[in-house]
Amino acid sequence: MNWYIHVLKNYAVFKGRAQRQEYWYFFLFNIIISIALSMLDSALGNPGAGEGAGIIGTVYSLAILIPSIAVGVRRLHDIGKTGWWMLLGLIPLVGVLVLLYFFVQDSQPEANEYGPNPKDPSSATLSM
């Protein structure tokens, strides 16, 4: 849960690096929360809940949009890529697969132009 909170605290921070653990824990918690909100929308009978776009889930999705993009950009920075690679997500299927490939790669072991390696204990900003 600390990784999820950490990403939300860096709501619109597009600089720096995010290691795999930070990105994937944020992704996991988003999936869990989205499923729970979808069930809540259905239970309350909110408009659009049958199509998967209930009002509560939609508000959550809009609120989490910027942090999701920001952590994706920082994840790309961690492997030495520019954040502009996130635009590949606009290409159906192929773009998502390429981004998935990038997101599962390990960090560059040394500092790069985007900052020090977040796995390096001397430069860690979040201790678990």
Secondary structure as the mmCIF struct_conf table of DSSP 4:
data_model
#
loop_
_struct_conf.conf_type_id
_struct_conf.id
_struct_conf.beg_label_comp_id
_struct_conf.beg_label_asym_id
_struct_conf.beg_label_seq_id
_struct_conf.end_label_comp_id
_struct_conf.end_label_asym_id
_struct_conf.end_label_seq_id
HELX_RH_AL_P HELX_RH_AL_P1 ASN A 2 LYS A 9
TURN_TY1_P TURN_TY1_P1 ASN A 10 ALA A 12
BEND BEND1 LYS A 15 GLY A 16
HELX_RH_AL_P HELX_RH_AL_P2 ARG A 20 LEU A 44
TURN_TY1_P TURN_TY1_P2 GLY A 45 GLY A 45
TURN_TY1_P TURN_TY1_P3 PRO A 47 GLY A 48
HELX_RH_3T_P HELX_RH_3T_P1 ALA A 49 GLU A 51
TURN_TY1_P TURN_TY1_P4 GLY A 52 GLY A 52
HELX_RH_AL_P HELX_RH_AL_P3 ILE A 55 ASP A 78
TURN_TY1_P TURN_TY1_P5 ILE A 79 GLY A 80
HELX_RH_3T_P HELX_RH_3T_P2 GLY A 83 LEU A 90
BEND BEND2 ILE A 91 ILE A 91
TURN_TY1_P TURN_TY1_P6 PRO A 92 LEU A 93
HELX_RH_AL_P HELX_RH_AL_P4 VAL A 94 VAL A 104
BEND BEND3 GLN A 105 GLN A 105
HELX_LH_PP_P HELX_LH_PP_P1 ASP A 106 GLN A 108
BEND BEND4 PRO A 109 GLU A 110
STRN STRN1 ASN A 112 ASN A 112
TURN_TY1_P TURN_TY1_P7 GLU A 113 TYR A 114
STRN STRN2 GLY A 115 GLY A 115
BEND BEND5 PRO A 116 PRO A 116
TURN_TY1_P TURN_TY1_P8 PRO A 118 LYS A 119
BEND BEND6 ASP A 120 ASP A 120
HELX_RH_3T_P HELX_RH_3T_P3 PRO A 121 SER A 123
BEND BEND7 THR A 125 THR A 125
#
